[in-house]
């Protein structure tokens, strides 16, 4: 079978997966061209960049909301009642900025940074230990999207880089992966907010570039030389996110040739669909799977 026939069959399978997942594509010819290039270039030119919370994890499961990394910590009964109350007050106050329809992204930025700084300050006062943190994660109830294990298997099997670019907590994501898979595969890179513990296991601070829900453009730019340059030979990107700013996560990558973006709309579909279609190639409303990402990945690596 010729390459053109193979690519054609793979493309048909991808568009069928999008349809069966309830997905919407704004510009089919453009997506067709990008996917054709990526399939022909193969696994060696391919990488994945994804958000974590509500992108690779579910936003709800069995009728309950699935919390983000930070939300899990904020409400954990392992920590004090005063800490939980303070986090609730911070969230109630800063939500007006995070979800504002009248403020620009740049106007929101200082408020989101301030929120994260105040959350960090409150957590440090708790004198959190690594043992308590592991208990918080193990009791978190985080649910990964259906098909995630297959996604991980395909990527690790071909040593395809998976960069998790998250406003959450690096250590939290690492522990979820360890609980699920027993280890963190060497193809996984996590760009998030890392906790710093002493040798005795006491939280003393945070390290690395601060990542919030609204500053991924700036964070990606800061990480361009120190991290993204190491991936410069992989010019084809599959990007997965659930906010408009997630669509910029590949901004720091040099030499991007094709960038296919999958955006999950997890709530307020009628209100958000048009905006997401401006930022993403494929938009998946109220979907709990990574079926589309799996189908694209399988077509490229096979």
N, C-alpha and C positions, 0 to 999 in steps of 0.2 A: 504494500500500500504506500502511495506517495506521501510526502510530508504535507502537501496541500490537502489531501483527503483526510489524513490523520488530524490535522489542525481543524478542518471543517467539522469533523465528528465531535472533537473535543469542545469546540465553540458551541455546537448545538446542545451538547450536554450542559454547558454552563448556563446558557440562556433558559434551558428547561428548568434547571435548579433555581434560577432567579424567579421564574414564574411560579413554580410550585411552593416557593418560600414566601410568596406574596410581595415580591420585590418590585420596585419601579426603577426604570432606567430612563433618564431624560434624553440622552444622545446615544442611540444604539450604534450608529456608524462609527462614532469616535471610540466607544467602548470596544467594538468589534476589532478595530485597528490596534488598539493597545493590547488586547488579549492575544491577537494573532502574533504580534511581535514577541510577547512574553513567552508564548508557547514555543515559538521557533527558536528563541534564545536559550530555552531550557533552564535547568536547575542552577547551573553555575552562575547565572546572572541575576538570580532571584533572591529576594529577601522580604521579610514581613515586619511591619511596624504596627503595633497595636496599643491602644489604650487597654486598661485592665477592667476597672469597675464598670459594670453594665455594658461592656463591649465583649469581653471574653467570659465575664460572669453574668448570670441571669439577673434581671431587675426584679423578678418575683418568682416565687416557687410555691406550689400548693396553696395559693391564696394569701401568702404572706410576702411582704417586701423583703428583698435580699439587700442587706446593708452594704455600703462601701467600706473599704478598709478603715477610713477615719471614723465613719459612723459607728462601726463595731466597737472601736476603742471608746468613743464618746459615751456610749450607753452601757458599757460593760460594768456589771456589778462587782467585778474584781477590783475596780477602782472606787474611790470614795463618792458618797452622795453629793458632796459639795462640788467635786469635779464634774460629775454628770450634769448638775444643775448649771454650772458655768458654761459647759459646752452647749447645752440647750439654749441658753441666753445668747451665746455667740452666734449659733446657727440661725436663730430667729432674727437677730439683728442683721447679719450679713446676707441673708437670702434676698433681701430687697435689692441689693446690688447685683448679686450673682444672676438673678433671673429678670432683671430690669429689661424692658423692651425699649426704653428711651435712652439709656446710657450706652455709649460706645464701649467696645472691648477695652480700649486703652484707658478709658475713664474708670472702668471696673477694676483694673489691675491693682492699684494701690490698696483698694479695700480687700481684695482677695489675698494679697500678700500680708496685710495686717491681720486678717483672720487667721491665716496659717501661723503667723508669729505668736499670736495670743494663745492659740491651741497648743503650740509647742511649749510656751511658758507654763501653761496650766499643767501639762503632762509632766514636765520636769519637777514641779512641786509635789507630784504624787510619789516621787522616789520609786518609780517603776523598776522592777527587776526583770531580768530576762526570763526567769521562770514564770512570773505572773503574765508576761507578755505572751509566752507560748500557750498558756492556759486561755488567754483571751482569744487567740487565733483558733485554737482547737474547738472552742465553744461558739464560734462565729456564725455558723450556719451558712457560710458562703457556698453557693451552688455554681458550678461551671456550666457553660452552655452545652447543650447536647451536641455531641460530635467532637468535643474539645480533645478527647484522648486520641482520636484518629488524626486530628490536626497536628497534635504534638508528635505523634509517631511518624507521620510523613516528613515533617520538617527535620526532626532529629535524625531520621534515617538517611537523609541526604545532606546533613550538616548545613541546613539552610538557616541563616541567622533570623532569630525572632527577637525583636527589640520590644520590650514592654515599657511604654512611655506613660507614666502614671502620676497623677496628683495624689496618689495614696501613700503607702509606706512600703519601702523596699523589703524590709524584714518580714512584713506580713505576707506579701506576695510569695517570697521565697518559702516561707513555712507552709503555705497552702500547696505549693507545688511539691514540696517534700512529703506532705501528708498524702497527696494524691498519687505521686509517682515514685516516692522513695528517695529521689535525688533531683537535682537541677541539672538538666542536660547542658552540655558545654556550648550548644548553639544559642542558648538563651541569655539575653542581656537585659538588665532591669535598670531603667533610668527613672528614679523616683526619689523619695525622701527617706534617707537611711538613718536609723537610730544608732547612736553610739553608746555602747555599754563598757563599763570597766571590766577588768579581768574577774572581778567579784560579781559581775552581773548587774550593776546599778546603772540606770540610764543617766547619762551626763550631757547629752546634746544630740545634734543632728549634723550630718555631713553632706557634702555635695551641693549641686545646684538645686535651689528650691524650685519645686514644680507645683503649680496650682492649676485649678481648672481653667484659668484664663491666660496663663503666661507661656503656653507651650511653644509659641512662635519665638519668644525671647529665649526660653530654655534651649530650644533646638539650635538657635544661633550660637549661644554660648558653648554648646557641646560640639559644634561643627568640627573644630580642629582636634579636640581631645578624644572624641569618640567616633563621630560619624565618618571621619576620613578613613578609618579602618575598614569601612564597608564600601569604599568608593568603586571597587571593581564590580559591585552588584548593582547594575543600573536599572533593574526592573523591581518595582515595589508594589506590594499589596498592603494597603493601609486600612486599618479597621478602627472605627471610633463611634462615639455616641453623642458627641457635641460638635458644634460648628468649629470650635477651635482645635479639636482633635484632627481636623482635616489638614492642618498645617504641620503635623508631626514630622514630616519628611523634609521640612524646610532646611535643615542643617546638612542634608546629604548632598555631596557633590556628584555630578555626572548622572543625574537621574534622567533616564530615557523614557520610561513608561511608568506611570503611577496610577494604579487602579484603586479607587477609594470606595470602601463599603461603609455606609453609615446606618447605624441602628436608631430608629425613632422609637423610644421605649414608652412614651406617654404623650398625650396631647397631639395625636397624629394630625388631625385636620389643621391645627394651628402651626405645626412645625414642618410639614412635608415640603412645601414650596421652598423654604429656606434650605433644607437639607439637599434638595435637588440642585440647588445652585452650587453646593460645596462638594457633593459626592457623586460618583459615577453610578453607584448602585445604592438604593435606599430600601431598607428592610424595616417595615413598621410592625411592631408588636410580634417580634420573632424571637424564639428562644434557642436557636441553633447556630452552628457555624457551617451549615451545609453548603452555602454558596462559597465560602472561603475554602472549604475542603475540595469542592469540585474544581475550583480554579487551580488550587495547589496540585491536585492529582493530574490535571491536564498538563501542567508545566513540568512536573518532575518525571512524568511517564512518557 
